[in-house]
Amino acid sequence: MPGPEAGQPAIDVRAHFAPIVDLSDQAMLSVDSDGIILSWNKRAEGLYGYSAEEVVGRSVSMLVPNDRPHEVPRLLARLQAGETVDRFDTVRVRKDGSLVPVSLTISPVADSEGSIMAATNITPNIAERRRAGEEAERFEGILAAANDAFIGMDTDGIVTEWNRAAEDLLGWAADEIIGRCLSEAIIPDRLRDAHERGLRRYLETGEGPVIGQRLELSAQHRDGHEFPIELSVFVTTIGGVRGFNAFVHDVSEHKRLTFELAAARDQALEASRMKSEFLAMMSHEIRTPMNGVIGMASLLLDTELDPQQRGYAEIVRNSGEALLSIINDILDFSKVEAGKLDLELVDVDLQTLVEEVGDLLTPRAHAKGLELATFTGPGVLPAVRADPGRLRQILLNLLSNAVKFTEAGEVVLRATASDPTDGDVKICFQVADTGIGIEPSDQDRLFEPFSQADSSTTRLYGGTGLGLAICRQLVRLLDGEITVRSEPGGGSTFEFTVRLQLGEPAPTPPARTELAGLRVLIVDDNATRRKILEQQVTTWSMTITTANGAFTALEKLRYGHVVGRPHDLALLDMDVPNMDGIALTRMIRDDPTVAMLPVVLLTSSGERASREAARQAGVSVYLTKPVHQSHLFRAITAALRGDTPLTKPLDRSTTTGDRSRPRPVVLVAEDNTVNQTVAAAMLAKIGYRADVVANGAEAVEAVRRISYAAVLMDCQMPEMDGYAATVAIRSTEEAGARLPIIAMTAGVMGGEEERCLQAGMDGYLSKPVDV
C-alpha cells in the first residue's frame, strides 16, 4: 500500500484522528501502513520527551531499540491483515536515550480511500506497575507477619491500616477498627485533646514533634487498661493522598526492667555510700587507739630502758605499725573496689616528690644496712599536672616492698622522661632492688588481690597481698600500666609509665655556671651510687674522676696534682673498701699536696658521734644519703667557699639549746585523753609546751584568750568539731594575722584533706602521728 511521502502525511488522516488523539488521557499516536507517524498527543510528548513537531512524518522505528529491528515490520504485517494487537508488552526509547517499558494496543483503521491506518494506545511503565503491585503484596505480607503493630490513618485520623500484631496488642480486630477514628479507640481520654491538636498542627504548619521520632506514650487496650508504648511515626503520600503510619511496640517489660535496674542501681549506690561511711567510721575508730599505741611506744623508746624493756617496747611499736599497714591496705583496697578513688590534678615537681619518697624509706633501709638511692633524669620536667598523693602512694608501696624483700645490697628509685609534646610528657618510674626475686610462675598473679609469691613469703615478711593490687589500680587510674622483671635471687625491677600533662612552667632558675669546669673526684665502691652522682654533677658541667676505693682515690688525687690538673673537690662515700670515708679524709689532710682539698662526706648514718668525728677529721660538709640534687649543689658550693658548719669551731650552745628562752606553746584540741597525752609528749620532745582542750568550743575560747604558736586540731570532737572551730577562729582573726591550724585526724578517706583546707586549716596530719 502506497503511503504519503516522508514528512508529508495526508491531511484528512490527521483530521480523522485529531479529536481522538487530543482528547485521550493516555499516550496515543497513529501511523500509516509504512510506519510513518501521523499524529502524536500531549500524553505521548510527556512519555517520550519528543514534541509532535519532532516526530510527525518520521518512522516509528525511531522509538524502537536497535536490538529489535523486526518488531515494527511484524506489527505492520498484522495490521495489514486486519488484526488488532492487544496489550503487546515491549520497550521503547525516550528522547534522552533511556528505556521505558510499555504495553501497546494497536487497532487498524481504514481511511476514505480504504487505506489501512493504525491507532496506537500506549500504557506506560507496565512493568513498574507490576512491580509496584508485587511490592504492595509483599509489603502487606510483611506487615501481616511483623512482630510490631503497624497502624495507618488518614489526615482525618481515620484508621486505614491495622495488621495482625496491632490486633494482638490493642485487642481490636482489623475489620472492627478500620474506618473508625484512631483516637477514640486507643488513645486514653486524658490524651485525646493533645493528640488531635498535634494532628491539626502538623496539617496546618507541616511541623510536629512526633514525625520521624521515637516517642513513649500511653495506649489504651480495648478492655480499657493502659500500658506504655513506643512508636515511630512517618508520613506517606500515595496517589496524592497523604496519610500517617506508625510502628507501635509494647514497652511494658522494658519499663519494668528499667525500673528494676534503677532500683538496683540506687540500692548499689546506697550500699556503696553506707560502705564508705562504714569505712570512714572504722578508719577513725581504729586509728584513734592506734595513735595511742604507736605514739606511746615511740615515746617510751626515747626514755632510759634496759635491753629487755627496750625489746618489749620495740615489739609493741613494730606490731602497731604492721597492724596500721594492714589497715591502710584494706581501706585503700575497699576504696578502689567502691570506686571512691578520684584524681586531684595539680602542678607537681617530680624531682622533689621522688626525693621525698626516698627520704621516708631511708631510715628503714639504713637500719637493714641497705643503700637507698633516688635519681631523676635530666629530662624530668620540674612541673607536670598529676595527683601527688596517688603517685606518692604507688612509689611508697613499691619502695617499701623493695626494702622489705631485700636483705643486702641496694634499692634504687628512678624517674625519667621521654617523648615530650606540646601538652604532655611520658614519665617512667622504676624501682629496682637486689632482693630475693620472684619466680616466673608467680609473676602473673603478683598484682592480684590477696596474693603473695608463695605462702612462705607471707609467713616470713607479713603483709596482706593487697599492696601491688592497689598499685596496679592506681596506675590504671593514671592511664598507665605496671610491669615487673625479676628472677629468683636476682632482685626485681617494678616499672610503670604514665603520660602526664605539662603544668605551669616554673620560673627559669639562674644558670648554675659556678661549678662548670671544676674537677671532682667521686669515691664509691657501689657502681649504681657512683653512676647517680656522676649524672647529678654532670648537670653542672663538672669534670669527673671516679675511684672505687680509698687507695685508688689517693693515687688519683696525687696524680692530678703532679700533672697539673689538681682536683677542686672530693665526694667521698662513708663506706668504701679498706678504710671508711673519715679515715680517707684524715689521709687527705695529712698529705701536703692535697691537704687543702674540700671534702663532702656522704653517709648513711646521721648520729652526732659520726658528725663530730667527721668534723675533727676535716670533712667540709656532711650529707646523709640519699642525697637530693639541690642539697648536693648547696653542699658543694659551701665546701668550695670553706664556709660550712663543720669547718667552724663547734658552738656548744647551739647543740644544747638556750634553756632560758621560754618555749612556744601549741594548743592541742583533742577529745581522746590518750591522744592528748601523746600529742603533748611529742610536742615537748621537739621543744614546745602544750595546752590541751577537749572540744572545738574550748579551742575557740582558748585562742581568744591566749596567743598560741599553732593549733593541732582534731576534726571529730563533741559540742563543736574541728571544721566548725577553724571557721570560727578564722572569722575573728584580724587582717594579716593568721594562726597556723593543723588538722590532726583519724579520718583518711578521700576528700578529707581537701575538706580540712577548705575549712581554713593550713596542714593535715593523719593519725597515728609520729614525731
C-alpha positions, 0 to 999 in steps of 0.5 A: 500500500502506497503511503504519503511521502516522508514528512508529508502525511495526508491531511484528512488522516490527521483530521480523522484522528485529531479529536481522538488523539487530543482528547485521550488521557493516555499516550496515543499516536497513529501511523500509516501502513509504512510506519510513518507517524501521523499524529502524536498527543500531549500524553505521548510528548510527556512519555517520550520527551519528543514534541509532535513537531519532532516526530510527525512524518518520521518512522516509528522505528525511531522509538524502537531499540536497535536490538529489535529491528523486526518488531515494527515490520511484524506489527505492520504485517498484522495490521495489514491483515486486519488484526488488532494487537492487544496489550503487546508488552515491549520497550521503547526509547525516550528522547534522552536515550533511556528505556521505558517499558510499555504495553501497546494496543494497536487497532487498524483503521481504514481511511476514505480511500480504504487505506489501512491506518493504525491507532496506537494506545500506549500504557506506560511503565507496565512493568513498574506497575507490576512491580509496584503491585508485587511490592504492595503484596509483599509489603502487606505480607510483611506487615501481616507477619511483623512482630510490631503493630503497624497502624495507618490513618488518614489526615482525618485520623481515620484508621486505614491500616491495622495488621495482625500484631496491632490486633494482638496488642490493642485487642481490636480486630482489623475489620472492627477498627478500620474506618473508625477514628484512631483516637477514640479507640486507643488513645486514653481520654486524658490524651485525646485533646493533645493528640488531635491538636498535634494532628491539626498542627502538623496539617496546618504548619507541616511541623510536629514533634512526633514525625520521624521520632521515637516517642513513649506514650500511653495506649489504651487496650480495648478492655480499657487498661493502659500500658506504655508504648513506643512508636515511630511515626512517618508520613506517606503520600500515595496517589496524592493522598497523604496519610500517617503510619506508625510502628507501635511496640509494647514497652511494658517489660522494658519499663519494668526492667528499667525500673528494676535496674534503677532500683538496683542501681540506687540500692548499689549506690546506697550500699556503696555510700553506707560502705564508705561511711562504714569505712570512714567510721572504722578508719577513725575508730581504729586509728584513734587507739592506734595513735595511742599505741604507736605514739606511746611506744615511740615515746617510751623508746626515747626514755632510759630502758634496759635491753629487755624493756627496750625489746618489749617496747620495740615489739609493741611499736613494730606490731602497731605499725604492721597492724596500721599497714594492714589497715591502710591496705584494706581501706585503700583496697575497699576504696578502689573496689567502691570506686571512691578513688578520684584524681586531684590534678595539680602542678607537681615537681617530680624531682622533689616528690621522688626525693621525698619518697626516698627520704621516708624509706631511708631510715628503714633501709639504713637500719637493714644496712641497705643503700637507698638511692633516688635519681631523676633524669635530666629530662624530668620536667620540674612541673607536670599536672598529676595527683601527688598523693596517688603517685606518692602512694604507688612509689611508697608501696613499691619502695617499701616492698623493695626494702622489705624483700631485700636483705643486702645490697641496694634499692634504687628509685628512678624517674625519667622522661621521654617523648615530650609534646606540646601538652604532655610528657611520658614519665617512667618510674622504676624501682629496682632492688637486689632482693630475693626475686620472684619466680616466673610462675608467680609473676602473673598473679603478683598484682592480684588481690590477696596474693603473695609469691608463695605462702612462705613469703607471707609467713616470713615478711607479713603483709596482706597481698593487697599492696601491688593490687592497689598499685596496679589500680592506681596506675590504671587510674593514671592511664598507665600500666605496671610491669615487673622483671625479676628472677629468683635471687636476682632482685626485681625491677617494678616499672610503670609509665604514665603520660602526664600533662605539662603544668605551669612552667616554673620560673627559669632558675639562674644558670648554675655556671659556678661549678662548670669546669671544676674537677671532682673526684667521686669515691664509691665502691657501689657502681649504681651510687657512683653512676647517680652522682656522676649524672647529678654533677654532670648537670653542672658541667663538672669534670669527673674522676671516679675511684672505687676505693680509698687507695685508688682515690689517693693515687688519683688525687696525687696524680692530678696534682703532679700533672697539673690538673689538681682536683677542686673537690672530693665526694667521698662515700662513708663506706668504701673498701679498706678504710671508711670515708673519715679515715680517707679524709684524715689521709687527705689532710695529712698529705701536703699536696692535697691537704687543702682539698674540700671534702663532702662526706656522704653517709648513711648514718646521721648520729652526732658521734659520726658528725663530730668525728667527721668534723675533727677529721676535716670533712667540709660538709656532711650529707646523709644519703640519699642525697637530693640534687639541690642539697648536693649543689648547696653542699658543694658550693659551701665546701668550695667557699670553706664556709660550712658548719663543720669547718667552724669551731663547734658552738656548744650552745647551739647543740644544747639549746638556750634553756632560758628562752621560754618555749612556744606553746601549741594548743592541742584540741583533742577529745581522746585523753590518750591522744592528748597525752601523746600529742603533748609528749611529742610536742615537748620532745621537739621543744614546745609546751602544750595546752590541751582542750577537749572540744572545738568550743574550748579551742575557740575560747582558748585562742581568744584568750591566749596567743598560741604558736599553732593549733593541732586540731582534731576534726571529730570532737563533741559540742563543736568539731574541728571544721566548725572551730577553724571557721570560727577562729578564722572569722575573728582573726584580724587582717594579716594575722593568721594562726597556723591550724593543723588538722590532726585526724583519724579520718583518711578517706578521700576528700578529707584533706581537701575538706580540712583546707577548705575549712581554713586549716593550713596542714593535715596530719593523719593519725597515728602521728609520729614525731 
